[in-house]
């Protein structure tokens, strides 16, 4: 076998005396995809930032083609052919595809008033770059008019046009639909055939088994192991990542006792919003988790925002416990007993500069001050109750600012807030978006426990495995209309994808 394209050996890194990487090693061969796995906080981001020149390692070696290299800044890594494609893409939305591809190196020509952009040459160079992946996109299209997967592809084209030898992809499928994921995987396979090495970071283990040749796992800043993908199982990878066995969700559901459902708590009747969804009717009972699955842009995310009062419906009504409720704002929804966990927890779900304590009790201050006098003792008691109940982990206790928590623990804080507010209905938009496998399992356990206590849960998710394993009943939506309904035991990936793409159930 030839020598590795990349070797990172015995890497150590500490921040303020805390060791975040301890003797970590990874290697990558030309034409290979290596999956880099680990829970949030395992050290993955620090390792790739050392590779990219964002951080300087404390000790250890980085070698390309067997030669030691040192990257003091990202431009050094770029000069060596290393490209990063982060989960949150960096692009200028109001500029064209061509301008984004050639940003900082647009062709110029001498004009009547001095040097100016040569737009003909810009278009031609962009077309040549797009041919690298046989991409049929007009180079003068504005980036904001592209789909998410097309923007992702433009990032890859940008990397290739600058002679990438190694591409690091961080959660590249987070916002993609299943068909778009398969399109991206086809591109990754083509890149490998061209001899490019890929480091692929993802929390979705089913993807890893489809695309990776080998897998490297980190846990608590240490290298747990590297294995050919054909020699490991899903269960073994999870145990390597979290340090314990996590029972398979399918087995949990198969062996669960019969679900006891109560009265209809949430009753949506003929709800419509122009340009988003039309004539939506659905019910969720006490003790039930209803999954709502749709492809990107199907209207399901806006539906939950409308039920919660973030968006305004054009027609239709919502009943809670049989009573019609008028919801013109999130405050109205909260008073009606509805809680909402939004897609972007950092922007719309949490106050990142506030403590865990304040975030948890944010929606319950009136109850904590029944006579107009705020009870700090009661607030602290309630906070610790939910921290223990949901297993929220933080280094500095409940006064820790929420921004310092992992994604999974931040999501638990949002859940805790609505449980503290004693809601009857919980709306969830992508509940485990960007959450690692251990925290994901914890959240699933909590949702099932909450449903068992009588909470009615409507969960919107584009993760088909999540919908299949957590939901008691599943609805599919296509272009703003419900297209299918399945009990959990009858649902399959094929059925859900068929109806979510407009097919008849």
C-alpha positions as CSV (number, residue, x, y, z in Angstrom):
1,X,0.0,0.0,0.0
2,X,1.2,3.5,-0.8
3,X,2.1,6.0,1.9
4,X,-0.8,8.1,3.4
5,X,-1.6,11.4,1.8
6,X,-2.1,12.9,5.3
7,X,-0.8,11.8,8.7
8,X,-1.6,13.6,12.0
9,X,0.4,11.8,14.8
10,X,0.2,12.2,18.6
11,X,-1.6,15.5,18.5
12,X,-2.0,17.3,21.8
13,X,-4.0,20.5,22.4
14,X,-5.0,22.4,25.5
15,X,-7.0,25.5,26.1
16,X,-6.5,27.4,29.4
17,X,-5.0,24.3,31.0
18,X,-7.8,22.0,29.9
19,X,-6.6,19.2,27.5
20,X,-9.0,18.8,24.6
21,X,-6.8,16.6,22.4
22,X,-4.7,13.9,24.0
23,X,-2.4,11.9,21.8
24,X,-4.8,11.8,18.9
25,X,-3.8,10.3,15.5
26,X,-5.5,10.0,12.2
27,X,-4.4,9.3,8.6
28,X,-5.9,9.5,5.2
29,X,-5.0,7.9,1.9
30,X,-5.5,9.4,-1.6
31,X,-8.9,8.4,-3.0
32,X,-10.3,7.4,0.4
33,X,-13.1,8.7,2.6
34,X,-12.4,8.5,6.3
35,X,-15.3,9.2,8.7
36,X,-14.3,11.2,11.8
37,X,-16.8,10.4,14.6
38,X,-17.4,11.4,18.1
39,X,-19.9,13.0,20.4
40,X,-20.1,16.8,20.7
41,X,-17.0,17.9,22.6
42,X,-15.0,14.8,21.6
43,X,-12.3,17.0,19.9
44,X,-13.3,16.6,16.2
45,X,-13.6,20.3,15.5
46,X,-10.3,21.1,17.3
47,X,-8.5,18.4,15.3
48,X,-9.7,19.7,11.9
49,X,-9.0,23.3,12.9
50,X,-5.4,22.3,13.6
51,X,-5.3,20.7,10.2
52,X,-6.7,24.0,8.7
53,X,-4.2,26.3,10.5
54,X,-6.9,27.9,12.7
55,X,-5.3,26.4,15.8
56,X,-1.6,25.6,16.6
57,X,-1.0,22.1,18.0
58,X,0.9,21.9,21.3
59,X,2.7,18.8,20.2
60,X,2.6,16.1,17.6
61,X,3.3,16.0,13.8
62,X,1.3,16.8,10.7
63,X,2.7,15.3,7.4
64,X,1.6,15.5,3.8
65,X,3.1,12.9,1.5
66,X,5.4,11.9,4.3
67,X,6.8,15.4,4.7
68,X,6.3,17.4,7.9
69,X,4.2,20.6,7.5
70,X,3.2,23.4,9.7
71,X,0.2,25.6,9.0
72,X,0.3,28.9,10.9
73,X,-3.0,30.1,9.3
74,X,-5.7,28.8,6.9
75,X,-4.1,30.2,3.8
76,X,-1.1,27.9,4.5
77,X,-3.4,24.9,4.5
78,X,-5.2,26.2,1.4
79,X,-1.8,26.5,-0.4
80,X,-1.2,22.9,0.5
81,X,-4.5,21.8,-1.1
82,X,-6.6,21.4,2.0
83,X,-10.2,22.7,1.9
84,X,-12.8,22.9,4.6
85,X,-16.6,22.7,3.9
86,X,-18.3,23.6,7.2
87,X,-21.8,22.7,8.2
88,X,-22.8,26.4,8.0
89,X,-21.7,27.3,4.5
90,X,-19.8,30.5,3.9
91,X,-20.9,32.4,0.8
92,X,-22.2,35.8,-0.3
93,X,-25.9,35.2,-1.1
94,X,-26.4,38.4,-3.1
95,X,-23.4,37.6,-5.4
96,X,-23.6,35.2,-8.4
97,X,-22.2,31.7,-8.5
98,X,-19.3,32.9,-10.6
99,X,-18.4,35.7,-8.2
100,X,-18.5,33.3,-5.2
101,X,-16.3,30.8,-7.1
102,X,-13.8,33.4,-8.0
103,X,-14.0,35.7,-5.0
104,X,-10.7,37.4,-4.5
105,X,-9.4,36.4,-7.9
106,X,-11.9,37.8,-10.4
107,X,-10.4,38.3,-13.9
108,X,-9.7,42.0,-14.7
109,X,-9.2,44.0,-17.9
110,X,-8.1,47.5,-18.8
111,X,-11.1,49.7,-19.5
112,X,-11.7,53.3,-20.4
113,X,-11.7,54.3,-16.8
114,X,-9.0,51.9,-15.5
115,X,-9.1,48.3,-14.4
116,X,-12.5,46.6,-14.3
117,X,-13.9,43.1,-13.9
118,X,-13.8,41.1,-17.1
119,X,-17.3,39.5,-16.9
120,X,-16.9,37.4,-20.0
121,X,-13.8,35.8,-18.6
122,X,-15.5,35.5,-15.2
123,X,-18.4,33.5,-16.7
124,X,-16.0,31.3,-18.7
125,X,-13.8,30.5,-15.8
126,X,-16.8,29.7,-13.7
127,X,-18.2,27.4,-16.4
128,X,-14.8,25.6,-16.5
129,X,-14.9,25.1,-12.7
130,X,-18.5,23.8,-12.8
131,X,-17.5,21.2,-15.5
132,X,-15.2,19.6,-12.9
133,X,-18.4,18.0,-11.4
134,X,-20.5,18.2,-14.5
135,X,-22.7,20.7,-12.8
136,X,-25.4,22.4,-14.9
137,X,-25.9,25.7,-13.1
138,X,-25.9,29.1,-14.7
139,X,-22.8,30.8,-13.3
140,X,-24.6,34.2,-13.2
141,X,-27.4,32.8,-10.9
142,X,-27.4,34.4,-7.4
143,X,-26.4,32.1,-4.6
144,X,-29.6,32.9,-2.7
145,X,-31.6,31.4,-5.6
146,X,-29.9,28.0,-5.4
147,X,-31.2,25.0,-3.3
148,X,-29.2,24.0,-0.2
149,X,-27.6,21.0,-2.0
150,X,-26.6,23.3,-5.0
151,X,-24.9,25.7,-2.6
152,X,-23.1,22.7,-1.0
153,X,-22.0,21.6,-4.5
154,X,-20.7,25.1,-5.3
155,X,-18.5,24.9,-2.2
156,X,-17.1,21.6,-3.4
157,X,-16.5,23.1,-6.9
158,X,-14.8,26.0,-5.3
159,X,-12.5,23.6,-3.4
160,X,-11.7,21.6,-6.5
161,X,-11.1,24.7,-8.7
162,X,-8.4,25.7,-6.2
163,X,-6.7,22.3,-6.6
164,X,-7.9,20.5,-3.5
165,X,-6.1,17.3,-2.5
166,X,-8.0,16.9,0.8
167,X,-11.5,18.0,1.5
168,X,-13.0,18.0,5.0
169,X,-16.8,17.9,5.1
170,X,-18.4,18.8,8.4
171,X,-22.1,17.6,8.6
172,X,-22.6,18.1,4.9
173,X,-26.0,16.5,4.8
174,X,-27.6,18.4,7.7
175,X,-30.0,20.4,5.6
176,X,-30.4,17.9,2.6
177,X,-33.3,15.7,1.7
178,X,-32.7,12.0,1.1
179,X,-32.4,12.3,-2.7
180,X,-30.0,15.2,-2.3
181,X,-27.9,13.2,0.1
182,X,-27.5,10.4,-2.5
183,X,-26.5,13.0,-5.1
184,X,-23.8,14.3,-2.8
185,X,-22.6,10.8,-2.1
186,X,-22.3,10.3,-5.9
187,X,-20.1,13.4,-6.0
188,X,-17.9,12.1,-3.1
189,X,-17.4,8.8,-4.8
190,X,-16.3,10.6,-8.0
191,X,-13.9,12.8,-6.0
192,X,-12.3,9.7,-4.5
193,X,-11.9,8.2,-8.0
194,X,-9.9,11.4,-8.9
195,X,-7.5,10.6,-6.0
196,X,-8.9,13.3,-3.6
197,X,-9.0,12.3,0.1
198,X,-12.2,13.1,2.1
199,X,-12.5,13.5,5.9
200,X,-16.3,13.1,6.5
201,X,-17.8,14.3,9.8
202,X,-21.3,13.3,10.6
203,X,-23.7,12.3,13.5
204,X,-25.7,10.1,11.1
205,X,-24.2,6.7,11.3
206,X,-26.3,5.3,8.4
207,X,-24.5,7.7,6.1
208,X,-21.1,6.6,7.4
209,X,-21.8,3.0,6.4
210,X,-22.7,4.2,2.9
211,X,-19.8,6.4,2.1
212,X,-16.8,5.7,4.3
213,X,-13.9,3.4,3.7
214,X,-12.6,3.7,7.2
215,X,-13.7,5.3,10.4
216,X,-11.8,7.0,13.2
217,X,-13.5,7.6,16.5
218,X,-12.6,10.2,19.2
219,X,-14.0,10.3,22.7
220,X,-13.2,12.9,25.4
221,X,-10.3,14.1,23.3
222,X,-8.7,10.7,22.9
223,X,-8.3,8.4,19.9
224,X,-10.5,5.4,20.6
225,X,-9.8,3.5,17.4
226,X,-9.6,3.4,13.6
227,X,-11.2,0.5,11.7
228,X,-12.2,-0.4,8.1
229,X,-16.0,0.3,7.9
230,X,-16.6,-3.4,6.8
231,X,-15.2,-4.6,10.2
232,X,-17.5,-2.6,12.5
233,X,-21.2,-2.6,13.3
234,X,-23.5,0.3,14.1
235,X,-23.7,-0.9,17.7
236,X,-19.9,-1.1,18.1
237,X,-19.5,2.4,16.7
238,X,-22.0,3.9,19.1
239,X,-20.3,2.2,22.0
240,X,-16.9,3.5,20.9
241,X,-18.3,7.0,20.7
242,X,-20.2,7.1,24.0
243,X,-18.4,4.5,26.1
244,X,-21.5,2.5,26.8
245,X,-24.1,0.4,25.1
246,X,-27.2,2.2,23.9
247,X,-30.1,-0.1,23.2
248,X,-31.3,0.0,19.6
249,X,-34.4,2.2,19.3
250,X,-36.2,-0.4,17.1
251,X,-35.8,-3.0,19.9
252,X,-37.0,-0.5,22.5
253,X,-40.2,0.2,20.5
254,X,-40.7,-3.5,19.7
255,X,-40.6,-4.5,23.3
256,X,-42.5,-1.5,24.7
257,X,-45.8,-2.0,26.4
258,X,-49.0,-1.1,24.5
259,X,-49.3,2.7,24.2
260,X,-52.1,4.1,26.3
261,X,-53.6,7.1,24.5
262,X,-55.9,9.7,26.0
263,X,-58.2,12.4,24.7
264,X,-57.4,14.5,21.6
265,X,-55.4,17.4,22.9
266,X,-54.3,19.1,19.7
267,X,-56.9,19.3,16.9
268,X,-55.9,21.2,13.8
269,X,-58.8,21.7,11.3
270,X,-58.4,22.9,7.7
271,X,-55.5,25.2,8.5
272,X,-54.1,27.0,5.5
273,X,-51.4,29.6,4.8
274,X,-50.9,30.8,1.3
275,X,-47.7,29.7,-0.3
276,X,-46.8,27.3,2.5
277,X,-49.6,24.7,3.2
278,X,-53.3,24.2,2.5
279,X,-56.2,22.5,4.2
280,X,-54.2,20.8,6.9
281,X,-56.2,18.7,9.4
282,X,-54.5,16.5,12.1
283,X,-55.0,15.4,15.6
284,X,-52.5,14.4,18.4
285,X,-53.8,12.6,21.5
286,X,-52.4,12.7,25.1
287,X,-49.5,10.2,25.3
288,X,-48.9,10.2,21.5
289,X,-45.9,11.2,19.4
290,X,-47.0,12.0,15.9
291,X,-44.1,12.4,13.4
292,X,-44.5,14.7,10.5
293,X,-42.1,13.8,7.7
294,X,-41.5,15.8,4.5
295,X,-38.7,16.8,2.2
296,X,-37.2,20.2,2.2
297,X,-39.7,23.0,1.5
298,X,-42.8,20.7,2.0
299,X,-44.3,23.2,4.4
300,X,-44.1,21.2,7.6
301,X,-41.7,23.6,9.5
302,X,-44.0,26.6,8.7
303,X,-47.0,24.6,9.9
304,X,-45.7,24.2,13.4
305,X,-44.6,27.9,13.5
306,X,-48.2,28.8,12.5
307,X,-49.8,26.6,15.2
308,X,-47.5,28.3,17.7
309,X,-48.4,31.8,16.4
310,X,-45.0,32.7,14.9
311,X,-46.7,32.8,11.5
312,X,-50.3,33.8,10.8
313,X,-52.8,31.4,9.3
314,X,-55.1,32.5,6.5
315,X,-57.9,30.2,7.5
316,X,-58.7,27.2,9.7
317,X,-58.7,26.7,13.5
318,X,-56.9,25.0,16.3
319,X,-58.5,23.3,19.3
320,X,-56.7,22.4,22.5
321,X,-58.6,19.9,24.6
322,X,-61.7,20.4,22.5
323,X,-61.7,24.2,22.9
324,X,-61.1,26.6,20.0
325,X,-58.1,28.8,20.7
326,X,-57.2,32.1,19.0
327,X,-53.5,32.1,18.5
328,X,-52.1,35.4,17.1
329,X,-48.7,35.2,18.9
330,X,-46.4,32.8,20.7
331,X,-47.8,34.3,24.0
332,X,-51.3,33.2,23.0
333,X,-49.9,29.7,22.2
334,X,-48.1,29.5,25.6
335,X,-51.3,30.5,27.4
336,X,-53.2,27.8,25.5
337,X,-50.7,25.2,26.8
338,X,-48.5,24.8,23.7
339,X,-44.7,24.7,23.7
340,X,-42.4,24.9,20.7
341,X,-38.8,23.7,20.2
342,X,-37.7,25.6,17.0
343,X,-35.3,24.4,14.3
344,X,-32.6,27.0,15.2
345,X,-32.3,26.6,19.0
346,X,-29.4,29.1,19.2
347,X,-31.3,31.9,17.4
348,X,-35.0,31.3,18.3
349,X,-34.9,28.9,21.2
350,X,-32.4,30.1,23.7
351,X,-30.8,33.2,25.1
352,X,-27.2,32.1,24.7
353,X,-25.8,34.7,27.1
354,X,-28.1,33.7,29.9
355,X,-27.5,30.9,32.4
356,X,-29.0,27.5,32.2
357,X,-31.2,28.4,35.2
358,X,-32.6,31.5,33.6
359,X,-33.3,29.8,30.3
360,X,-35.2,27.0,31.9
361,X,-37.4,29.3,34.0
362,X,-37.8,32.0,31.3
363,X,-41.4,30.9,30.4
364,X,-42.5,30.3,34.0
365,X,-41.7,33.5,36.0
366,X,-45.4,34.3,36.8
367,X,-45.8,30.9,38.6
368,X,-42.5,31.5,40.4
369,X,-43.9,34.9,41.7
370,X,-47.5,34.1,42.7
371,X,-47.8,37.1,45.0
372,X,-45.6,39.4,43.0
373,X,-42.5,38.3,44.9
374,X,-40.1,36.2,42.9
375,X,-39.0,33.0,44.7
376,X,-35.3,32.3,43.9
377,X,-35.4,29.2,46.1
378,X,-38.3,27.7,44.1
379,X,-36.6,28.7,40.8
380,X,-33.4,26.9,41.9
381,X,-35.4,23.8,43.0
382,X,-37.3,23.6,39.7
383,X,-34.1,24.1,37.7
384,X,-32.3,21.3,39.5
385,X,-35.4,19.1,39.0
386,X,-35.3,19.4,35.2
387,X,-31.5,19.2,35.1
388,X,-31.7,15.9,36.9
389,X,-34.8,14.7,35.0
390,X,-33.3,15.4,31.5
391,X,-29.7,14.6,32.3
392,X,-28.5,18.1,31.3
393,X,-24.7,18.1,31.6
394,X,-22.6,21.3,32.2
395,X,-19.2,21.9,33.6
396,X,-20.1,24.9,35.8
397,X,-23.5,24.1,37.2
398,X,-26.8,25.8,36.5
399,X,-25.2,29.3,36.3
400,X,-23.2,28.2,33.3
401,X,-24.0,30.3,30.2
402,X,-26.0,28.2,27.8
403,X,-23.6,29.0,24.9
404,X,-21.0,26.8,26.5
405,X,-23.2,23.6,26.4
406,X,-23.0,21.0,23.7
407,X,-25.8,21.0,21.1
408,X,-27.6,18.1,22.8
409,X,-27.5,19.7,26.2
410,X,-28.8,23.0,24.7
411,X,-31.7,21.1,23.2
412,X,-32.5,19.6,26.6
413,X,-32.6,23.1,28.1
414,X,-35.2,24.1,25.5
415,X,-37.2,21.0,26.4
416,X,-36.8,21.8,30.1
417,X,-38.2,25.3,29.6
418,X,-41.5,24.0,28.2
419,X,-41.8,21.3,30.7
420,X,-41.3,23.9,33.4
421,X,-44.1,25.9,31.8
422,X,-46.4,22.8,32.2
423,X,-47.5,22.7,28.5
424,X,-50.0,20.1,27.2
425,X,-48.8,20.1,23.6
426,X,-45.1,20.1,22.5
427,X,-44.2,21.0,18.9
428,X,-40.7,20.0,17.9
429,X,-38.9,21.1,14.7
430,X,-35.9,18.8,14.0
431,X,-35.4,17.9,17.6
432,X,-31.9,16.3,17.2
433,X,-30.5,18.6,14.5
434,X,-26.7,18.7,15.1
435,X,-27.0,16.5,18.1
436,X,-24.6,13.6,18.7
437,X,-25.6,10.0,19.0
438,X,-25.5,9.8,22.8
439,X,-27.5,12.9,23.4
440,X,-29.9,11.9,20.6
441,X,-30.7,8.7,22.4
442,X,-31.2,10.6,25.7
443,X,-33.7,13.0,23.9
444,X,-35.6,10.1,22.4
445,X,-35.9,8.4,25.8
446,X,-37.2,11.7,27.3
447,X,-39.8,12.2,24.5
448,X,-41.1,8.7,25.1
449,X,-41.2,9.3,28.9
450,X,-43.0,12.6,28.4
451,X,-45.5,11.0,26.1
452,X,-46.1,8.2,28.7
453,X,-47.0,10.9,31.2
454,X,-49.7,12.3,28.9
455,X,-47.9,15.0,26.8
456,X,-49.1,15.3,23.2
457,X,-46.1,15.6,20.9
458,X,-46.0,16.7,17.2
459,X,-42.5,16.2,15.9
460,X,-41.4,17.6,12.5
461,X,-38.3,15.8,11.2
462,X,-36.5,15.4,7.9
463,X,-34.5,12.5,9.4
464,X,-36.4,9.4,8.2
465,X,-34.8,7.1,10.7
466,X,-35.8,9.4,13.6
467,X,-39.4,9.5,12.4
468,X,-39.6,5.8,12.0
469,X,-38.1,4.9,15.4
470,X,-39.7,7.6,17.7
471,X,-43.2,8.2,16.3
472,X,-46.3,6.3,17.3
473,X,-48.0,7.5,14.2
474,X,-46.5,9.2,11.1
475,X,-47.9,11.8,8.6
476,X,-46.2,12.7,5.4
477,X,-46.5,16.1,3.7
478,X,-45.8,17.2,0.1
479,X,-46.1,20.7,-1.2
480,X,-48.1,21.8,1.7
481,X,-50.6,19.0,1.7
482,X,-50.8,15.8,3.9
483,X,-50.3,12.8,1.6
484,X,-50.0,9.8,3.9
485,X,-50.7,8.4,7.4
486,X,-49.0,5.3,8.9
487,X,-48.9,3.6,12.2
488,X,-45.4,3.0,13.3
489,X,-45.5,-0.7,12.8
490,X,-46.7,-0.3,9.2
491,X,-44.3,2.4,8.1
492,X,-41.2,1.8,6.0
493,X,-38.6,4.2,4.4
494,X,-40.0,3.3,1.0
495,X,-43.5,4.2,1.9
496,X,-42.6,7.4,3.6
497,X,-40.4,8.6,0.8
498,X,-43.1,7.6,-1.8
499,X,-45.8,9.7,-0.2
500,X,-43.4,12.5,0.8
501,X,-42.6,12.9,-2.9
502,X,-46.3,13.2,-3.8
503,X,-47.2,9.5,-4.3
504,X,-50.5,8.0,-3.2
505,X,-50.4,5.9,0.0
